[in-house]
Amino acid sequence: MSVQELDIKVERKSLSELELETKGTIFWNLSPAELVEHSLANKEGNLTDVGALMADTGEFTGRSPKDRFIVKDSETENTVWWSDINIPFDEANFDRLYNKMISFLGNRNLYVRDAIAGADEKYRLNLRIINTLAWHNMFCYNMFLRPDKDQLEDFDPDFTIICIPEFKANPDTDGTRQENFAAINLTRKILLIGGTAYAGEMKKGIFSVLNYILPHKHGVLSMHCSANVGKEGDTAVFFGLSGTGKTTLSADPDRSLIGDDEHGWNEDSVFNFEGGCYAKVIDLSREKEPEIWDAIKFGAIVENTRFYPGTRTVDYSNKQVTENTRTSYPIYHIKNALPNSIAGIPKNIFFLTADAFGVIPPISKLNKSQAMYHFISGYTAKVAGTEVDVTEPKTTFSACFGAAFLPLHPTRYAELFGEKMEKHQVNVWLINTGWTGGPYGVGSRMKLKYTRAMISAALEGKLDHVAYRKHSVFGIGIPESCPNVPDHVLSPRATWEDKAAYDLKARELGTAFIQNFEKYLDFATDDILAGAPKF
């Protein structure tokens, strides 16, 4: 049994440093088994037939980006990228909310957890998490790194999370948009969450904090990505928005998983921020996602799912509550997870896109300027049926493949990315897992076996010495051959019957890139702009 699975106990502590006194009981660092017992006794959820805890998040089944705020003060006024992503919040309103929440907790039982964000001890963030729901505290056990007994004995928190779904703000007096909120105070080092039981607000709130602290204070690149490492110690990083295949392609039985969502890249390593995985489970099957399927057992949580009638078996096809059904589990539920969650400098980086227009090559190599440009762009496409009112392919751009969690301007992350790529001579590849032979509705989805073969060839160095030619619009390097992939598949234009139609669609997509990038022009360097499409 690993130390992470031990039932570690520390003596009861007070929360006087938060000016919090409660007449209820403080349950400190309970084990998963105890938290399951409490969750069931509190009627917060049910057990599934494989032992996972099923819980609902209530009204909110996902994050609420318009209700996520950052306090604007002397620390953040000139450093945070204020936008519709980073919405400023008044100091006085934060202090008022804090005091009201502390008062609200005066008669409640509390679940408190000491945890860590960041596997590299030089950059880790000690967390103290205060929950009113036992299953939320179990979520934090899963998602953050678990201190050992020695670390707990003398634990000093760097950041505090107070998450109270039952507490609702008054927009008229508290400065919020509506009753739910997530407010980050980078000076007081507190994250307040209220009015929502969506557990992901805690995870992504701390990710946003790290996305500020690490690049701004330490020159460490924070990344919204998955990462794995081969038997020879070669690290690979995978960026990609939802639906691009990030989880599937980074889950490789021949490589060890560093982590599936949040990482830092420092002077000599890539390290996981988290201690677990938070994966979508809509239409989950053992055949499609065996690693995730097998990880859902006692100690895991499934959110907003439903049982087959009359059973305790989860029906993963059920969308009754939401399509954003999820599971949370500690990373040690994955058989090939890297124990210390740290590996060396990446040798290969993959930008994954599901291009529904059939324009982007299935694999292409990017130079430094192109890599920074595409990193800032964070492109993929949505197809009909993925969202309400989406009836034809629609371009989607998310800066650095995670715009919603970037407190600094995207060019800050891109410049760090470019510096590290150049210093360490990292290969950056653009992978299209989307359409070939025409756009959505005409062409077909790229075969997974070809995508896997291309990634394997890149990882094994088999594309280092093949001939390349430039894409006519994007200028990216297209290999002319790749083991186990037919040559014509490598050229998207060759797969289209109507070559003129391809050329037109390529120019249209290039124009969409340029128009999206206009909002970054005031901050972008000539080096970054050199990576833009040209036609």
TASULCOR-V844739 format. One record per pair of residues at least 4 apart in sequence whose ideal C-beta (glycine too) atoms are under 8 Angstrom apart, sorted by sequence separation. I is the first residue (numbers start at 0). J is the second residue. If there is no record, write none. Layout:
i,j
I,J
I,J
This chain:
i,j
0,4
1,5
15,19
21,25
29,33
30,34
31,35
32,36
33,37
34,38
35,39
36,40
37,41
39,43
46,50
47,51
56,60
59,63
63,67
71,75
72,76
74,78
75,79
80,84
81,85
82,86
88,92
89,93
90,94
91,95
92,96
93,97
94,98
95,99
96,100
97,101
98,102
99,103
100,104
101,105
103,107
119,123
131,135
132,136
133,137
134,138
135,139
136,140
137,141
138,142
139,143
146,150
147,151
148,152
149,153
150,154
169,173
170,174
175,179
176,180
184,188
198,202
199,203
200,204
201,205
202,206
203,207
204,208
205,209
206,210
207,211
208,212
209,213
210,214
211,215
212,216
213,217
214,218
228,232
229,233
239,243
244,248
245,249
246,250
258,262
264,268
279,283
283,287
284,288
285,289
288,292
289,293
290,294
291,295
295,299
306,310
318,322
320,324
328,332
332,336
336,340
337,341
354,358
359,363
365,369
366,370
367,371
368,372
369,373
370,374
371,375
372,376
373,377
381,385
385,389
389,393
397,401
398,402
401,405
405,409
407,411
409,413
410,414
411,415
412,416
413,417
414,418
415,419
416,420
417,421
418,422
419,423
420,424
431,435
434,438
437,441
438,442
445,449
446,450
447,451
448,452
449,453
450,454
451,455
452,456
453,457
454,458
455,459
457,461
461,465
470,474
484,488
485,489
486,490
490,494
491,495
497,501
498,502
499,503
500,504
501,505
502,506
503,507
504,508
505,509
506,510
507,511
508,512
509,513
510,514
511,515
512,516
513,517
516,520
519,523
523,527
524,528
525,529
0,5
14,19
15,20
29,34
38,43
39,44
46,51
47,52
62,67
70,75
71,76
80,85
81,86
88,93
104,109
117,122
118,123
130,135
140,145
146,151
168,173
170,175
175,180
184,189
195,200
212,217
214,219
228,233
239,244
257,262
264,269
265,270
282,287
283,288
294,299
306,311
307,312
331,336
337,342
354,359
365,370
373,378
381,386
384,389
397,402
407,412
420,425
434,439
436,441
437,442
445,450
456,461
457,462
469,474
470,475
484,489
495,500
523,528
14,20
37,43
38,44
39,45
46,52
47,53
69,75
79,85
81,87
117,123
130,136
169,175
170,176
183,189
184,190
213,219
214,220
228,234
229,235
239,245
250,256
263,269
295,301
306,312
307,313
318,324
330,336
383,389
397,403
399,405
419,425
433,439
436,442
456,462
469,475
470,476
480,486
487,493
488,494
492,498
495,501
14,21
26,33
39,46
45,52
46,53
116,123
117,124
168,175
170,177
173,180
175,182
183,190
184,191
213,220
214,221
227,234
228,235
238,245
249,256
262,269
263,270
285,292
306,313
307,314
317,324
352,359
382,389
383,390
398,405
402,409
405,412
420,427
435,442
436,443
469,476
470,477
479,486
487,494
516,523
29,37
44,52
45,53
71,79
79,87
115,123
116,124
128,136
146,154
170,178
182,190
192,200
213,221
226,234
227,235
237,245
262,270
283,291
284,292
285,293
305,313
306,314
365,373
381,389
383,391
434,442
435,443
468,476
469,477
481,489
520,528
44,53
115,124
130,139
168,177
169,178
181,190
182,191
192,201
226,235
262,271
263,272
283,292
304,313
305,314
315,324
383,392
434,443
435,444
467,476
468,477
480,489
492,501
44,54
69,79
71,81
115,125
116,126
168,178
181,191
182,192
226,236
227,237
249,259
261,271
262,272
278,288
304,314
330,340
382,392
399,409
434,444
435,445
467,477
479,489
491,501
492,502
14,25
26,37
35,46
43,54
44,55
114,125
115,126
128,139
167,178
168,179
180,191
181,192
190,201
210,221
225,236
226,237
237,248
261,272
280,291
304,315
381,392
382,393
398,409
433,444
434,445
467,478
468,479
478,489
13,25
113,125
114,126
167,179
168,180
180,192
192,204
209,221
224,236
225,237
237,249
257,269
261,273
301,313
305,317
380,392
381,393
432,444
433,445
466,478
467,479
477,489
12,25
113,126
126,139
180,193
224,237
246,259
257,270
258,271
260,273
278,291
304,317
380,393
399,412
432,445
465,478
466,479
477,490
492,505
11,25
38,52
112,126
113,127
114,128
179,193
180,194
181,195
190,204
222,236
224,238
235,249
245,259
257,271
258,272
305,319
380,394
381,395
398,412
399,413
431,445
465,479
466,480
12,27
112,127
113,128
128,143
178,193
179,194
190,205
206,221
223,238
224,239
258,273
276,291
280,295
305,320
350,365
380,395
432,447
465,480
516,531
11,27
38,54
69,85
71,87
111,127
112,128
178,194
179,195
222,238
260,276
304,320
378,394
379,395
462,478
465,481
35,52
69,86
70,87
71,88
111,128
126,143
177,194
206,223
259,276
260,277
303,320
378,395
399,416
9,27
65,83
68,86
69,87
70,88
71,89
72,90
111,129
112,130
190,208
258,276
259,277
276,294
295,313
303,321
378,396
432,450
513,531
9,28
67,86
68,87
69,88
70,89
71,90
110,129
111,130
181,200
235,254
259,278
377,396
462,481
512,531
513,532
8,28
64,84
68,88
70,90
109,129
110,130
225,245
303,323
304,324
350,370
376,396
377,397
430,450
461,481
512,532
7,28
65,86
109,130
110,131
123,144
139,160
183,204
224,245
225,246
280,301
303,324
377,398
461,482
471,492
109,131
110,132
227,249
302,324
303,325
348,370
376,398
377,399
510,532
7,30
70,93
108,131
110,133
181,204
185,208
226,249
227,250
230,253
234,257
301,324
302,325
350,373
375,398
377,400
430,453
509,532
6,30
107,131
112,136
183,207
225,249
227,251
229,253
230,254
280,304
301,325
302,326
350,374
354,378
356,380
375,399
377,401
430,454
508,532
509,533
104,129
110,135
111,136
114,139
168,193
183,208
229,254
301,326
302,327
354,379
355,380
374,399
377,402
456,481
509,534
6,32
110,136
114,140
118,144
167,193
168,194
185,211
228,254
229,255
236,262
300,326
352,378
353,379
354,380
355,381
374,400
428,454
456,482
104,131
112,139
116,143
117,144
127,154
135,162
166,193
167,194
185,212
227,254
228,255
299,326
300,327
352,379
353,380
355,382
456,483
112,140
115,143
116,144
161,189
164,192
166,194
227,255
236,264
299,327
300,328
351,379
352,380
453,481
456,484
506,534
114,143
115,144
125,154
127,156
135,164
159,188
160,189
161,190
163,192
164,193
227,256
228,257
299,328
353,382
428,457
452,481
505,534
114,144
115,145
125,155
126,156
129,159
158,188
159,189
160,190
161,191
162,192
163,193
164,194
226,256
227,257
298,328
452,482
112,143
114,145
115,146
125,156
126,157
127,158
128,159
129,160
131,162
157,188
158,189
159,190
161,192
162,193
164,195
225,256
226,257
284,315
295,326
298,329
426,457
452,483
453,484
471,502
114,146
125,157
126,158
127,159
128,160
129,161
130,162
131,163
132,164
158,190
160,192
164,196
225,257
226,258
246,278
283,315
294,326
296,328
452,484
473,505
113,146
124,157
125,158
126,159
127,160
129,162
131,164
225,258
236,269
280,313
282,315
295,328
299,332
472,505
124,158
126,160
128,162
131,165
225,259
281,315
282,316
294,328
298,332
375,409
449,483
471,505
472,506
115,150
225,260
234,269
280,315
281,316
291,326
375,410
448,483
449,484
470,505
224,260
226,262
296,332
356,392
472,508
473,509
223,260
224,261
281,318
355,392
375,412
472,509
113,151
162,200
223,261
224,262
241,279
250,288
294,332
355,393
374,412
375,413
162,201
222,261
293,332
294,333
374,413
449,488
221,261
222,262
247,287
250,290
113,154
160,201
221,262
222,263
247,288
281,322
293,334
372,413
116,158
221,263
222,264
246,288
281,323
371,413
374,416
113,156
220,263
226,269
281,324
283,326
290,333
371,414
160,204
219,263
220,264
279,323
280,324
290,334
160,205
219,264
220,265
226,271
246,291
279,324
280,325
371,416
219,265
279,325
280,326
370,416
371,417
392,438
429,475
158,205
278,325
370,417
392,439
217,265
277,325
278,326
391,439
277,326
368,417
391,440
158,208
213,263
276,326
277,327
350,400
367,417
370,420
221,272
276,327
209,261
275,327
276,328
442,494
275,328
367,420
380,433
435,488
442,495
209,263
275,329
276,330
367,421
379,433
206,261
274,329
275,330
274,330
276,332
373,429
383,439
435,491
474,530
273,330
275,332
276,333
370,427
382,439
383,440
437,494
369,427
436,494
437,495
474,532
104,163
142,201
271,330
380,439
435,494
436,495
437,496
473,532
474,533
101,161
103,163
138,198
142,202
431,491
436,496
472,532
100,161
135,196
472,533
103,165
139,201
143,205
364,426
365,427
472,534
100,163
103,166
135,198
138,201
209,272
364,427
365,428
437,500
471,534
97,161
132,196
134,198
138,202
364,428
365,429
363,428
364,429
100,166
135,201
206,272
274,340
362,428
363,429
438,504
99,166
205,272
362,429
362,430
271,340
360,429
361,430
362,431
270,340
271,341
359,429
361,431
202,273
270,341
360,431
96,168
258,330
269,341
270,342
348,420
359,431
37,110
128,201
268,341
269,342
99,173
256,330
268,342
269,343
359,433
361,435
202,277
268,343
269,344
344,419
34,110
267,343
268,344
269,345
357,433
95,172
96,173
256,333
267,344
348,425
350,427
352,429
354,431
356,433
357,434
95,173
199,277
345,423
347,425
348,426
349,427
350,428
352,430
353,431
355,433
356,434
357,435
96,175
126,205
256,335
344,423
346,425
347,426
348,427
349,428
350,429
351,430
352,431
353,432
354,433
355,434
357,436
54,134
255,335
256,336
257,337
264,344
345,425
346,426
347,427
348,428
349,429
350,430
352,432
353,433
354,434
357,437
29,110
92,173
124,205
254,335
255,336
256,337
264,345
344,425
347,428
349,430
351,432
352,433
357,438
19,101
26,108
52,134
92,174
255,337
258,340
356,438
357,439
18,101
21,104
22,105
23,106
25,108
26,109
28,111
92,175
252,335
257,340
355,438
356,439
17,101
21,105
22,106
23,107
24,108
25,109
26,110
27,111
28,112
96,180
124,208
257,341
355,439
357,441
361,445
19,104
20,105
21,106
23,108
24,109
26,111
27,112
28,113
52,137
89,174
124,209
257,342
357,442
21,107
23,109
25,111
27,113
88,174
96,182
21,108
255,342
21,109
124,212
361,449
43,132
93,182
116,205
361,450
43,133
44,134
97,187
41,132
43,134
93,184
100,191
122,213
362,453
41,133
97,189
116,208
117,209
361,453
362,454
100,193
116,209
38,132
88,182
90,184
93,187
97,191
14,109
38,133
96,191
122,217
362,457
37,133
38,134
14,111
96,193
122,219
93,191
364,462
12,111
34,133
38,137
34,134
362,462
248,349
34,136
35,137
198,300
34,137
248,351
364,467
9,113
29,133
198,302
369,473
349,454
369,474
31,137
34,140
245,351
369,475
26,133
29,136
57,164
68,175
244,351
363,470
234,342
243,351
349,457
31,140
66,175
228,337
234,343
236,345
243,352
244,353
410,519
417,526
19,129
26,136
66,176
75,185
232,342
233,343
234,344
235,345
238,348
239,349
243,353
347,457
360,470
363,473
365,475
366,476
409,519
414,524
417,527
65,176
66,177
74,185
75,186
232,343
234,345
235,346
236,347
237,348
238,349
239,350
240,351
242,353
347,458
364,475
365,476
408,519
17,129
68,180
70,182
74,186
234,346
235,347
236,348
237,349
238,350
239,351
240,352
346,458
363,475
364,476
410,522
66,179
67,180
68,181
69,182
70,183
73,186
233,346
235,348
236,349
238,351
239,352
363,476
409,522
410,523
414,527
66,180
67,181
68,182
69,183
70,184
72,186
228,342
233,347
235,349
237,351
358,472
359,473
363,477
364,478
394,508
408,522
410,524
413,527
14,129
66,181
67,182
68,183
69,184
70,185
228,343
360,475
362,477
363,478
63,179
67,183
69,185
70,186
226,342
362,478
396,512
70,187
360,477
394,511
410,527
63,181
62,181
226,345
362,481
396,515
59,179
58,179
394,515
398,519
28,151
361,484
199,325
361,488
362,489
361,489
66,195
144,273
145,274
198,327
360,489
143,273
144,274
360,490
361,491
142,273
143,274
360,491
63,195
79,211
142,274
143,275
359,491
67,200
78,211
141,274
142,275
358,491
63,197
141,275
357,491
378,512
62,197
142,277
59,195
61,197
238,374
243,379
376,512
58,195
59,196
60,197
62,199
63,200
67,204
78,215
240,377
242,379
357,494
57,195
58,196
59,197
61,199
62,200
69,207
241,379
357,495
7,146
9,148
56,195
57,196
238,377
240,379
242,381
376,515
7,147
56,196
57,197
67,207
239,379
376,516
7,148
55,196
56,197
62,203
122,263
375,516
3,145
9,151
17,159
56,198
9,152
122,265
242,385
358,501
7,151
17,161
119,263
121,265
357,501
372,516
375,519
2,147
9,154
117,263
119,265
358,504
357,504
358,505
122,270
356,504
375,523
119,268
359,508
358,508
119,270
356,507
118,270
356,508
375,527
117,270
118,271
118,272
354,508
117,272
240,395
264,419
371,526
372,527
116,272
371,527
372,528
116,273
141,298
240,397
372,529
373,530
141,299
368,526
372,530
115,274
141,300
367,526
368,527
371,530
372,531
114,274
240,400
368,528
370,530
239,400
368,529
369,530
138,300
238,400
368,530
137,300
367,530
366,530
365,530
134,300
223,399
224,400
222,399
223,400
223,401
223,404
248,430
145,329
248,432
142,327
141,327
141,328
141,329
244,432
138,327
140,329
243,432
210,401
221,412
215,407
220,412
214,407
210,404
210,405
211,406
220,415
144,340
210,406
211,407
215,411
220,416
207,404
210,407
214,411
218,415
206,404
207,405
214,412
207,406
220,419
203,403
247,447
203,404
214,415
248,450
244,447
248,451
244,450
248,454
118,339
185,406
118,340
119,341
118,341
235,458
233,458
229,458
60,302
60,303
51,295
51,296
49,295
50,296
51,297
54,300
56,302
49,296
50,297
51,298
52,299
53,300
54,301
55,302
56,303
47,295
49,297
50,298
51,299
52,300
53,301
54,302
55,303
50,299
51,300
52,301
53,302
51,301
53,304
53,306
47,301
44,300
47,306
53,313
60,320
61,321
60,321
35,297
48,310
51,313
61,323
48,311
60,323
47,311
48,312
46,311
47,312
55,320
31,297
45,311
47,313
31,298
3,274
51,326
84,402
84,403
85,405
84,405
85,406
80,405
3,329
80,406
4,331
79,406
80,407
3,331
78,406
79,407
80,408
78,407
80,409
1,331
75,406
67,403
1,338
69,406
64,403
62,403
